Amino acid sequence: MIMSINDKLLSLSFDEIYQYDMWSEDLEEFINFEGDFLGRQQLAIDTIQLLMTLHGKQDLLGYVSKLAEIEHGIQELQPWQRDHVVHALNSFILGIYINEKFLKKSLNVGLGKFEWKLAGLMHDTGYPLEIAMGISKQFTDKVNEIRNEIGIDREDVFCKIVPLGLDKLQNGIKSFDLISERILSWDININAEEEFELMKNDGKVCHGIISAIAVLYVIDMLYEKFNPNRLFEDTFGHDTNINWNQHYFVNDVVSSCAAIFLHNLRNDRFENTKIDPYKAPLAFLLKLSDVMQDWDRPSLLDIKGYNVENFNIEVVDGNLHFKVKPDIKGIDGVRRIDSIRNDLESTIVMDNIVIEEF
């Protein structure tokens, strides 16, 4: 029997899984689920909400996890898109494997559970706006097609979908400033507000940018309610054991949102400064897990998605080996292994990482 990447993920020990608030039984139920895709998607949402609402301060993320429900609710509107709900949970689990087996043991830069839960599970929450852009583009493309058929010389009709106000936090603070400062501290020369303006001018939606500012906005509102003075001391809300110490916001929340902001930016934005695991381990792990998690993602042109048996992973002599069958291709005809390798080599420092055929 051919071993697949799921076999490696299922081999994670109880201790390795439990420290992220996940039971081995939950891992097995999700990976071995045999129902239809919508059922699997609902299971993913239920699991994400459970993971985000356990143990103390993580309770605050119950609100954030509601954002993950949107894509499931509009499934019928966007059948041409790849899934991002099941993908979020799959990439979170993959990230646990990489963190435990590679980052901690080979590079000595392992992450804590809180920041990985937030970044790993919430990195695609802004994707419904990207879906909305795809829907509106169908309309404007049709209008432009009619114009061409009539033979009239007019500029293209197009839509811009931009959420306004998500960058404005308590006390006049801008989320772009917090995110930019954290990205710069990682020696990555990218300005968050400039990237947002570029996105607007291009008339496109980058779900990483939207996800980052949306998650930060929601959590900032909760802090405004339960720790309005932003005290750097243990602060508990009424009738709750959630600790709203500003320390967690400044360190874990902002870092997670900065990593989310970076994960879907165009590759050419990293020409001068790539994501280094020693300087930005959270952003590194998110990019790595997001790109590598390429199986079990159905779309209109590929109802079942790539088979899990086309992928595998292992750590050998301190190096992370990600393996892809050479003959699988995307809808554009490009081999998946080439696409994955190019995406990673363009954005992160690839020392100790090997993308290879098997």
LINMO-V148603 format. One record per backbone hydrogen bond with DSSP energy under -1.0 kcal/mol. NH is the residue of the N-H (numbers start at 1). CO is the residue of the C=O. If there is no record, write none. Layout:
NH_CO / NH_CO
This chain:
5_311 / 8_4 / 9_5 / 10_6 / 12_9 / 17_13 / 18_14 / 19_15 / 20_17 / 21_18 / 22_17 / 27_23 / 28_24 / 29_25 / 30_26 / 31_27 / 32_28 / 40_36 / 41_37 / 42_38 / 43_39 / 44_40 / 45_41 / 46_42 / 47_43 / 48_44 / 49_45 / 50_46 / 51_47 / 52_48 / 53_50 / 58_55 / 59_56 / 60_57 / 61_58 / 62_59 / 65_61 / 67_64 / 68_65 / 69_66 / 73_69 / 74_70 / 75_72 / 77_74 / 78_75 / 81_78 / 89_85 / 90_86 / 91_87 / 92_88 / 93_89 / 94_90 / 95_91 / 96_92 / 97_93 / 98_94 / 99_95 / 100_96 / 101_97 / 102_98 / 103_98 / 104_99 / 106_102 / 107_102 / 109_103 / 116_112 / 117_113 / 118_114 / 119_115 / 120_116 / 121_117 / 122_118 / 125_122 / 127_124 / 129_126 / 131_127 / 132_128 / 133_129 / 134_130 / 135_131 / 136_132 / 137_133 / 138_134 / 139_135 / 140_136 / 141_137 / 142_138 / 143_139 / 144_140 / 145_141 / 146_142 / 147_143 / 148_144 / 149_145 / 150_146 / 151_147 / 152_147 / 154_152 / 168_165 / 169_173 / 173_170 / 175_167 / 178_174 / 179_175 / 180_176 / 181_177 / 182_178 / 183_179 / 184_180 / 185_181 / 187_184 / 188_183 / 190_188 / 195_191 / 196_192 / 197_193 / 198_194 / 199_195 / 200_196 / 201_197 / 202_198 / 203_200 / 204_199 / 210_206 / 211_207 / 212_208 / 213_209 / 214_210 / 215_211 / 216_212 / 217_213 / 218_214 / 219_215 / 220_216 / 221_217 / 222_218 / 223_219 / 224_220 / 225_221 / 226_222 / 227_223 / 230_227 / 233_231 / 240_237 / 244_235 / 246_231 / 248_245 / 250_246 / 251_247 / 252_248 / 253_248 / 254_249 / 256_252 / 257_253 / 258_254 / 259_255 / 260_256 / 261_257 / 262_258 / 263_259 / 265_262 / 269_266 / 270_267 / 271_268 / 275_347 / 280_276 / 284_280 / 285_281 / 286_282 / 287_283 / 288_284 / 289_285 / 290_286 / 291_287 / 292_288 / 293_289 / 294_292 / 296_306 / 299_302 / 310_307 / 311_308 / 312_323 / 314_321 / 316_319 / 319_316 / 320_352 / 321_314 / 322_354 / 323_312 / 324_356 / 325_310 / 330_334 / 333_330 / 336_328 / 339_335 / 340_336 / 341_337 / 342_338 / 343_339 / 344_340 / 345_341 / 346_342 / 347_344 / 348_344 / 349_275 / 353_350 / 354_320 / 356_322
